[in-house]
């Protein structure tokens, strides 16, 4: 599981089940550039769902980003705060 604002190898994000919610507010500046504000919350776990739905055990991250629309797809650059401040790069939208 990847949660913006946390390292991909962050220990709590292991397990054979995961629950992740991403919300983004997107604003087009023109046909090529889009600004984004986001909030992510989630958890990875093993075991029963009913034992792992306590929201106080979920991790969250938030931040801002920019999207550049290219012929290959959107290039994502996100600045995120969670456990750490991390810059994320990607190709395509999160959802």
C-alpha positions as CSV (number, residue, x, y, z in Angstrom):
1,X,0.0,0.0,0.0
2,X,1.2,3.5,-0.8
3,X,0.0,6.5,1.3
4,X,1.3,9.9,0.3
5,X,3.3,11.4,3.2
6,X,4.8,8.0,4.1
7,X,7.7,6.0,2.8
8,X,6.5,3.1,0.7
9,X,8.4,0.7,3.0
10,X,6.8,2.2,6.2
11,X,6.3,-0.9,8.5
12,X,2.6,-0.4,9.4
13,X,1.6,-0.8,5.7
14,X,2.0,-4.5,5.5
15,X,-0.7,-7.1,5.4
16,X,-2.9,-9.0,3.0
17,X,-5.8,-6.5,3.3
18,X,-5.9,-2.8,2.9
19,X,-8.4,0.0,3.2
20,X,-7.5,3.3,1.5
21,X,-9.5,6.5,0.8
22,X,-8.1,9.3,-1.4
23,X,-9.9,12.6,-1.9
24,X,-8.6,15.3,-4.3
25,X,-9.7,18.8,-5.2
26,X,-8.4,19.5,-8.7
27,X,-8.2,22.9,-10.5
28,X,-7.3,23.2,-14.1
29,X,-5.0,26.1,-14.9
30,X,-5.0,25.4,-18.6
31,X,-5.1,22.4,-20.9
32,X,-1.7,21.2,-19.7
33,X,-1.4,22.1,-16.0
34,X,-3.6,21.1,-13.1
35,X,-3.2,21.9,-9.3
36,X,-4.3,19.4,-6.7
37,X,-5.0,19.5,-3.0
38,X,-5.5,16.0,-1.4
39,X,-6.1,14.0,1.8
40,X,-5.4,10.3,2.1
41,X,-6.3,7.9,4.9
42,X,-5.7,4.2,5.1
43,X,-4.4,1.1,6.7
44,X,-3.0,-2.3,5.7
45,X,-3.5,-5.3,8.0
46,X,-3.9,-9.0,8.3
47,X,-6.8,-10.6,10.2
48,X,-10.5,-9.9,10.4
49,X,-12.0,-6.7,9.0
50,X,-14.1,-6.2,12.1
51,X,-11.0,-6.1,14.3
52,X,-9.3,-3.5,12.2
53,X,-11.8,-0.7,11.6
54,X,-10.8,1.5,14.6
55,X,-10.2,4.9,12.9
56,X,-7.6,5.8,15.5
57,X,-5.3,3.2,14.1
58,X,-5.4,4.6,10.5
59,X,-2.6,6.7,9.1
60,X,-3.3,9.9,7.1
61,X,-1.4,12.2,4.8
62,X,-2.2,15.5,3.0
63,X,-0.6,17.8,0.6
64,X,-0.6,19.6,-2.7
65,X,0.5,18.7,-6.1
66,X,0.7,19.6,-9.8
67,X,-0.2,17.5,-12.8
68,X,1.3,18.0,-16.3
69,X,-0.8,16.4,-19.0
70,X,1.5,14.8,-21.6
71,X,0.9,12.4,-24.5
72,X,2.0,9.6,-22.2
73,X,-0.5,10.5,-19.5
74,X,-0.5,12.9,-16.5
75,X,2.9,13.4,-14.8
76,X,2.2,13.8,-11.0
77,X,4.3,15.7,-8.6
78,X,2.9,15.7,-5.0
79,X,4.3,17.3,-1.9
80,X,2.8,15.3,1.0
81,X,2.9,15.4,4.8
82,X,2.2,12.4,7.0
83,X,4.8,10.8,9.2
84,X,7.4,12.6,7.0
85,X,7.5,15.3,4.3
86,X,7.9,13.4,1.0
87,X,7.8,14.3,-2.6
88,X,6.0,11.7,-4.8
89,X,6.4,11.4,-8.5
90,X,4.1,9.3,-10.7
91,X,2.6,8.7,-14.1
92,X,-1.2,8.8,-14.2
93,X,-3.8,9.9,-11.7
94,X,-4.1,8.3,-8.3
95,X,-7.7,7.3,-9.1
